[in-house]
Amino acid sequence: MKPPPELWQDAIFELLRRTQRAQPGDLADAANAAVRPLDAEITIYLVDHEQRTLRAVPGRGRPTPQSLPVDASLAGRAFMTGTLVPVAGERWRLWTQLQDGTERLGVLNLRLPEWLDPGDPEVTAGLRQFNELVGHLVAAKNPYGDALRRARRSRRPSTASELLWRMLPPLSFATDHVVISAILEPAYEVGGDAFDYAVDADVARVAVLDAVGRGLHAGLTAAVALSAMRTARIDGDGLYAVARAADEALTDNFGDQRYVTAVLAEIDLISGAVRYVNAGHPPPVLLRGGKAVGVLDRGRRMPLGLDDPAVEPAELALEPGDRLLFHTDGFTEARDEHGGEFGVHRLVDFAERHAAAGLPVPETLRRLSHDVLAHQYGPLRDDATLLMVSWSEEDSRRVLV
């Protein structure tokens, strides 16, 4: 029998071979075929868009396991914490978080043979490498079919929601110096909210947008603004020019009938220097040492789409470990059954509590959004977005399995 490192290496090569021309719906079967020589078995679960439920990816000719709650299952514990979680009484059955780089996708359920010790570092190292490959393949195969997208959905999204989700970057990304994570609600009805980011060389560029109105009209407005901003950003334009590109695109297509509030920011990942423009949007919150110490309330101009050429970007200096919390008013204006708003103060209070718990940034945002939804009586009345940027090497390490 080969030693564990060689067995896992063989499984990795076999999975790569089997997936070169595979459809997205073939991935679950290919992963199981690759580990069959180890007498192992794998089930892939993807987290749904609300990040409340883990949904199994079907395999051909096999029954699909039931979905599992993130907040009340061993699978959910692995997803939230990024740790290996054994099944009680079954030492050789494990749950592990599934990632593409630093983007949380779901979990893997693994049944190992009894001759592979799950406590052996060589076994866990090989398992981690195989896990990373599965995560990369989920992300790489996803655009080529609907099977993996279908597996993530708990219900049918609106047309506006489908439009925006296809335009957005992954919910989380990290480098050695920064973590960027975002979340949108209501996941299947979102229309006018959007976010964007790009990290190149030593600069992170982020934006949060909220288009006027709701539904498809708002979604189209947000899509036009987002596309114009990306075009200008990729061409090397600065904050001022990026905002003006959105102005022109919105005016050219809709006249003065539609506008978008937004915050655009550039963060120097070496010095921590921040430059930002606030186009009629709720100001982001600066968290330092786990406490809110200020807001980004300068650099103001009219919303995008309303001519305002005179703005000068504002500046801010981050300290190592600082976090910036961007939000749209859909979260702060969530109301309980008595009409009481969740409010900025409560949003900040919960953000401070989760920061004190030492949670990874993506998990902090997931829980923060669910705090707001627990407060809301009935469905949200408006789209709601949270985006957090952490200039922290420690937070960067926390997002890795």
N, C-alpha and C positions, 0 to 999 in steps of 0.2 A: 504494500500500500504506500502511495506517495505521501510525503509529509504535507500538513495543511497548507503551507504557502504555495506549493506547486499545484495542489488541488484547486485552490481558489484562482490561481493564475489560469489554469485550464478552463475553469468556468467563465472567467472574464473573456478569454479568447473565443470561447464557443458562443457566448452571448453576442459579441461583436460580429462574428461570422453570420449568425442567424438573423441579425437585425439590419444587415446592409441593405436588403431590399424588402424589409418587412413593412407592413402597414401598421399604423398606430394600434389597431385592435389586436395585433399579433404579439404585442410586447409581453403580456402576462404569460402566454404559452412559451415564448422564447426564453424568458427568465427561468421558468421551471425546467425546461429541457436542458438548459445550461448547467443547472445544479443537480440534475438527476444522477450523474455519476457519483456524487457525494451522498446519495440517498437523502437529499434534502428537499424541502418543499417551500414555495414562496407564494404569498398573496400580496398584491399591491393594493394599497388603499390611498385614494386621493382626497384631500380636504375640499369640501364644497366652498362656494364663493362666500358664504357667510362665516366660514371657519368655525362652524358648530358641529359638523358631522364629517366622519371619515367614511368614504364610499368605496367599496371594492371594485377594482377593474375586472370585468368578466373575462373568463377564459373559455375557450371553445370546448363544448362538451362537458363542462363542469358547472355545478350549481354555484351561483354567485352568493357569497356570504352576506349576511345582513349588515347594514350600515351601523356605525358605532358613534356614540356621542363623544366629542372632544373633551368635554368637562367632566365626564363620569365614566371613564373606562381606562384600562391599562394602556390601550392603544393611544388614547388621548394624552396620557401622562408622557408617553414617549414623544408624541408630537410637540407638546408644550415645553418639555425640558431638554430634548435632544439626547437623552440617556437611553441605554439599553434597559428594557424593562422585561423581566422574565414573567411568564405565566405561572401563577401559583400552582404548585404540585406538578408542573411540567418543566423541568429544568432545561430541556432542550428546545422549548418553544419560546421565542423571544419577539418583542416588539422593538423596532428601531425607527427613528425619524428618517424620512426620505427627503433628500435635498438635491437641488441642482445648484451647485456652488453654495451660496448662502440663502437661496430661496427655498422656503419650506413648501413642499409639495404634498406631503402626507406621511404615511408610515409603511413599513414592510412588516408582515408577519412571517416569521421563519420557523420552520421545524427542522432542526439539525439532527443528524444521526447520533446515537448514544456514544459512538466512539470519537466524536468531536466534542471536546470539552469547551463549553461557552466561556469558561474562565481563563482559558489559555490565551495569552496576548497574541500569539500567531494566528489563532482562529479569529479573534475579534478584529485584528488588522486586515485579514483577508476579507472578512465580512464587510468591513467599512469600505474597502476598495470596490467590492462588488456593488454595494449599496450606492456609492457615488456614481458608478456607471449606469445603474438603473435610473437614477435621478436625471442624469444628463440625457439619457435616451428618451425619457418621458417628455422632457422639454424639447428635444430635437425632433421627435416624431409628431408632436402635438399639431403643428401647422398643416400636416399632410392628410388629415382625415378628421372625422368627428367623434370617433370612439372614446378618446380620452376626455374630450370636452363634455361628452354626454355623461360620462361616469362622474364628473364633478358636480353636475347640476341636480339640485333637488326639485326644481321646477323650471318651467319655461320662462326665459327673460323677456322683457319688453324689447321692441325694436330699437329704441334709444339705448337701452342697456347693452344690447348686443353690439351696437355701433361703437360705444365708448370702450367696452372691455377689450375689443379687438385693437384699439388704438393705444392702450395704456402699456407702459413697461411693466416688468415683473414687480410684484408687491414689495420685494425686499432685495437689497443689494448691499454688499460690503466690500471694502478694501482693508488694508492694514490700518488705515487711519480714520475711516468713516463708515457709518451704517446709515442707510436710508431705507425707511419702511413706510408703507401707506396702507390704508384700508378705506373702503367705500361702502356706504349703506344708503338705501336698501339695495342689496346686491343685485336683485333681479329687476329693479324698477328705476335704478339710477339713470338720470337723463342729462342734467346740466353740469354736474360736478366732474372734475378731471384733475389729474396730477401728471407731472412729468419730471424726469431727471436725466442727467447725463454726467458721467464722471470720466474725464479725460486728463491725462498727465496729473497735474497737481491741483485741479479745479473741479469742484462739484457744482453743477447747476441744477436748481430745483425750481418748480413752479406748482402752485395750487390754483385752480380756477373754479369759478362758480358762475355759470351763464344764467342770465335772467330767464324766468319762466320755468316750465316743467315739460317733461315728456320729450317727444321727438324734436320739436322746435328748439328746445334748450339744448338737446344733444347735438343737433346740427350746428348751432351757434358755438358750442364748446369745441366741436371737431374742427371748425374753420379756424378758430383762434389758436388751438393747439397746433394745427398743421402749419400755420403762418409762423408761429413762434419757433417751431422746430426748424423750418426752412432757414430762418434768419440765424438761429443759433449754430446750426451745422455749417453755415457759410462764414462763421467766425464773428458775427455781430455781437456787440455788447448789450447790456441790459436795456439801455435806452432804445437802441435800434430794434431789439426784439419786441419790445412793447409797441413801438410805432408800426412794426410789421403787422401785428395783430390789429391795431387800429385800422390800418388801410384795408386789410382783408375783410374785416367786419363791415366797414363802411361801403366798400365796393360791392359786397354781396347782399347786404341788408339795409343799406342806408343808415339812418340814425335810429332805427327801430329796435335794435338789439345791442346789448353790451354784456361785458363779462368782468366781474371783479376778480382780482388776482394778486398774488404775491410772487415776484420773481426774485431769485437770490443767486448769488455766486459766492462760493466758499473756497478760500485758499486753504488747501489741506496741509500745507507746511506751516503757515503762520497763524491760521485761524481767523484771518481777516474776512469779514463778510460785507458784501455790497448788496443792497436790495432796493426794490421799488415796490411800493404798495399802491395798487390801483383800486382804491375804494373797498378794500377787503378787511375782514377782521384781522388785527395784528397778531402775528405769531408770538408765542411765549418762549422766553429764555429760561431754561432750567439749569441751575448750577449747584452742584453738590446735592442734587435731588430736590431742590427747592426753587420755586419760581422767583426770579430776581428782576424781571423786567419784561417789556414787550417791544416788538419792532414796530413802532408807531410813527416813524418818520419816512422820508422818501415818498411822500404821498402825491398822488395824481388822480385824475378822474378815471373811472373804469375803462377798460379796453373797449375801443369802439367809439368813445367820446373824445374828440380831439383835445389833447392836452400836451403840447410839445415842450413845455418849459421845465419839466421835472429833472431834478438832479438825484441820482441814487444816494441813499443814506449808507452809512458805514457803521460797523460794529466789530469789536474784537472778541473772539471766543477764547476761552481758557480750556486746556485739556480736560475732557470729561463732560463738557457742556452739551446740552441737548436743545434743539429748537423744535417746538411743537407748532406746526401749521394746522389750521382747521378752517372749515367753512361753517356758516351759521346754522346749518342743519343740525349739528350736534348741540350747540349751545341753546338753540331754541326748541329742543325736544321738551314736551310738556307732560306732566303727570295727570292723573285723573281730575285733579283740582285746578288744572291750568297753570301750575307752577313750572317755570322754565328750569331746565338743567343748569344753564348759565355758565359763564366763563369761570367763576370762582369754584364751582363744583368740578368742572372739567380739570382745572389746575390742581385741585385738592386730590382727585383720584390719580392724576398723573404723578403727583408727588408720592402718593402711597405705593404705586407700582414701581416707581424708581427706587424707593427704599427697600423693596423686596428683592432687588437685584435681578429682575427678570430680563431676558434678552429683549431687545427693542421690538422685534415683531410680536412677541408675546405680550409686551406691555400695551401695544396698540390694540391687539385683539381683545384684551380684557377691558381696556378703556372704552372701546366701542360698545362692548356688551354692557358696561355700566350704564351708558347712556340709553341703550335700548331697554334695559330693565326699568329705567325711569319713565320712558315714554309710554303713554297710554294709547294703545292701538298702534297703527303703522306710523312711521315718520311722515311728517307733513312736507318735508323738503329733503332733497339729497344732502348727504352728509359725508364729509371727507376728513380724514386725519392723515397727516404725514409728519414723521419725526426724522430729524437728522441728528445723529450723535457723532461728535468729533472726539472719539474715544477709542484708543487701542484696546482697552479692556472690553468694551462693548463689541468690538470687532471679533475678539476671540470667543465671546459668548455665543455668537450665532453659528459657530462651527460644531458639527456633531463630534 
